[in-house]
Amino acid sequence: MNTLYWFTDDLRIADNPALVAAASDTNLTCVYCMDDAYFRTDRFGNQPIGKHRWRFLCESLRHLNDELLALGQTVNILRGDPNAAVATLLKAGRFDRVIRAKQHTYRGPDPWDRLQTDFPDIRFDEFDVSTLFSCKDLNFEHAFPNTFSQFKKAVGTLTYRNFLPSPDRLPTSLIELENDQLETSGPPGKQTGGATAAALHLTAYFGGKAASTYKDTRNNLLGEDSSTGFSPWLANGSLSPLQAVKQLRHYEATYGANNSTGWILFELLWREFFRWYAEYHGDKLYAFEGVIDQRPLTAFYGERFTKWRTGQTPWRIVNACINELNATGYLSNRGRQIAASCLVNELALDWRCGAQYFEEMLVDYDPCSNFGNWQYIAGVGADPQGGRHFNLEKQAEIWDNDHAYRDQWAKSTPPESIDSLDYYDWPIDAEKNGSS
Ligand SMILES: Cc1cc2nc3c(=O)[nH]c(=O)nc-3n(C[C@H](O)[C@H](O)[C@H](O)COP(=O)(O)OP(=O)(O)OC[C@H]3O[C@@H](n4cnc5c(N)ncnc54)[C@H](O)[C@@H]3O)c2cc1C
């Protein structure tokens, strides 16, 4: 077989069943599509890929290329519309097979479907690469568990897909493509992209004892090892969830399993849940009315959204979260919940503008986890309680009792009001000052 391998969210060589399948073909050409749509601004003013993830992605791809070079291969960067870019290659008639990692979601029509229609003589194969379970072992095509608890129960007795080591050789390339250099500017980030950095992080995390207290610390707003920090590498596939679980098991065998080590797996199951949830619900993952088909009572207040995304709300705890996100591309799970609850409940904004802002800013953006969690908080997702409204004062008191987080990330005094105009277009400050 002459195979085109399409890298997506599987930017690694190890534990990559799709790449192992490609390794036994006659010829192999590897590509990654840098979609034009990444750089287009949406109607809320967000761009799908911001500077943090762009840097991380470029580092990950450069590292992947180095790993492939050692096996006699290279990853070619295609630019433009993925459907058109891949179709151009296939039209030349040199390939009889296309392989990629199974995708659980795609906003809009997935080019994969269109390509299969347009090239009926070519074989298209997808493999489970980004999940713990194999699609064939799950039985969710017709009904998906309504809640995470039901999902957990349903997969409780299943075994994970097989862990696969790196192939020791890859076939040579059929064609030479003119390759793009991936340029990034700005200082390095907190996390470095690529499988080696992921492996180093994994080893360092399980080299200490943080996993044994994870359940008590995972909600902290500050602290390097409060949570595992695996998410950026998991999101673009430089790290597989099975690699993480393997190290977790090794840690448990060495230091003993407890509630905290078990909770790491519990959280990885949340990730797993949102992957299959996204696949089952299709476009509803991105729909205003969510998977429950109910439109929330919100509107679009431009000023409120601008203030939220620039950390200028009346709540210092929210401003601190947003400022951290903007500066680093990362935010703890608790911080994400606080910022999202504020946007949905206090500001009464369309949850999708927050989700799309997170998409731009997060270094670990993963459509399934991001939109799944936003839907959960907005009450249009998988939450049996019908949404989450966090009391911001209480959250600050519990999670930032000593003000250390707010002092680090939100030094200035917040404004008293989120709006500068009242509902009748009356300037609020002027009215208060009695000058109107
Ligand atoms: C509004 C909102 C948006 C989010 N957007 C994303 C996103 O784009 N990408 C992303 O990876 N996670 C997202 N999360 C989930 C979670 O906040 C992050 O996975 C976590 O904070 C990453 O840090 P960590 O790796 O240290 O997590 P840990 O607490 O160490 O958890 C270990 C792993 O479990 C998974 N996990 C943990 N919590 C969740 C969760 N609630 N949902 C799904 N998986 C989870 C992640 O893969 C994580 O790396 C979002 C949560 C909220 C509330």
The ligand as a MOL file (V3000), in Angstrom:
LIG
                    3D

  0  0  0     0  0            999 V3000
M  V30 BEGIN CTAB
M  V30 COUNTS 53 58 0 0 0
M  V30 BEGIN ATOM
M  V30 1 C -14.9440 25.5060 31.4590 0
M  V30 2 C -13.9120 24.4250 31.3670 0
M  V30 3 C -13.1780 24.2560 30.1990 0
M  V30 4 C -12.2360 23.2340 30.1050 0
M  V30 5 N -11.5050 23.0940 28.9230 0
M  V30 6 C -10.6040 22.0850 28.8070 0
M  V30 7 C -9.8510 21.9050 27.6230 0
M  V30 8 O -10.0050 22.6170 26.6330 0
M  V30 9 N -8.9220 20.9040 27.5950 0
M  V30 10 C -8.7400 20.0650 28.6470 0
M  V30 11 O -7.8810 19.1720 28.5760 0
M  V30 12 N -9.4630 20.1810 29.7680 0
M  V30 13 C -10.3760 21.1690 29.8880 0
M  V30 14 N -11.0800 21.3100 31.0640 0
M  V30 15 C -10.9490 20.2910 32.1170 0
M  V30 16 C -9.8880 20.5690 33.2070 0
M  V30 17 O -10.0430 21.8500 33.7200 0
M  V30 18 C -8.4570 20.3990 32.6910 0
M  V30 19 O -8.3270 19.1560 32.0270 0
M  V30 20 C -7.4480 20.4180 33.8340 0
M  V30 21 O -7.5800 21.5890 34.5810 0
M  V30 22 C -6.0450 20.3060 33.2590 0
M  V30 23 O -5.0830 20.3410 34.2670 0
M  V30 24 P -4.3710 19.0110 34.7340 0
M  V30 25 O -3.8100 18.2690 33.5730 0
M  V30 26 O -3.4280 19.3750 35.8070 0
M  V30 27 O -5.6000 18.1980 35.3060 0
M  V30 28 P -5.6840 17.0630 36.4280 0
M  V30 29 O -6.5780 17.5360 37.5040 0
M  V30 30 O -4.3510 16.6120 36.8240 0
M  V30 31 O -6.4380 15.8620 35.6910 0
M  V30 32 C -5.7360 14.8450 34.9530 0
M  V30 33 C -6.3040 14.8100 33.5640 0
M  V30 34 O -7.6730 14.4350 33.6230 0
M  V30 35 C -8.4120 15.1230 32.6150 0
M  V30 36 N -9.4240 15.9920 33.2580 0
M  V30 37 C -9.3820 16.5580 34.4740 0
M  V30 38 N -10.5100 17.2540 34.7180 0
M  V30 39 C -11.2730 17.1320 33.6270 0
M  V30 40 C -12.5520 17.6050 33.2640 0
M  V30 41 N -13.3130 18.3710 34.0820 0
M  V30 42 N -13.0340 17.3070 32.0300 0
M  V30 43 C -12.3240 16.5430 31.1710 0
M  V30 44 N -11.1120 16.0450 31.4750 0
M  V30 45 C -10.5880 16.3340 32.6790 0
M  V30 46 C -7.4110 15.9570 31.8350 0
M  V30 47 O -7.0010 15.2350 30.7190 0
M  V30 48 C -6.2740 16.1430 32.8400 0
M  V30 49 O -5.0320 16.3640 32.2160 0
M  V30 50 C -12.0370 22.3520 31.1890 0
M  V30 51 C -12.7680 22.5400 32.3760 0
M  V30 52 C -13.6920 23.5630 32.4640 0
M  V30 53 C -14.4560 23.7350 33.7390 0
M  V30 END ATOM
M  V30 BEGIN BOND
M  V30 1 1 1 2
M  V30 2 1 2 3
M  V30 3 2 2 52
M  V30 4 2 3 4
M  V30 5 1 4 5
M  V30 6 1 4 50
M  V30 7 2 5 6
M  V30 8 1 6 7
M  V30 9 1 6 13
M  V30 10 2 7 8
M  V30 11 1 7 9
M  V30 12 1 9 10
M  V30 13 2 10 11
M  V30 14 1 10 12
M  V30 15 2 12 13
M  V30 16 1 13 14
M  V30 17 1 14 15
M  V30 18 1 14 50
M  V30 19 1 15 16
M  V30 20 1 16 17
M  V30 21 1 16 18
M  V30 22 1 18 19
M  V30 23 1 18 20
M  V30 24 1 20 21
M  V30 25 1 20 22
M  V30 26 1 22 23
M  V30 27 1 23 24
M  V30 28 2 24 25
M  V30 29 1 24 26
M  V30 30 1 24 27
M  V30 31 1 27 28
M  V30 32 2 28 29
M  V30 33 1 28 30
M  V30 34 1 28 31
M  V30 35 1 31 32
M  V30 36 1 32 33
M  V30 37 1 33 34
M  V30 38 1 33 48
M  V30 39 1 34 35
M  V30 40 1 35 36
M  V30 41 1 35 46
M  V30 42 1 36 37
M  V30 43 1 36 45
M  V30 44 2 37 38
M  V30 45 1 38 39
M  V30 46 1 39 40
M  V30 47 2 39 45
M  V30 48 1 40 41
M  V30 49 2 40 42
M  V30 50 1 42 43
M  V30 51 2 43 44
M  V30 52 1 44 45
M  V30 53 1 46 47
M  V30 54 1 46 48
M  V30 55 1 48 49
M  V30 56 2 50 51
M  V30 57 1 51 52
M  V30 58 1 52 53
M  V30 END BOND
M  V30 END CTAB
M  END
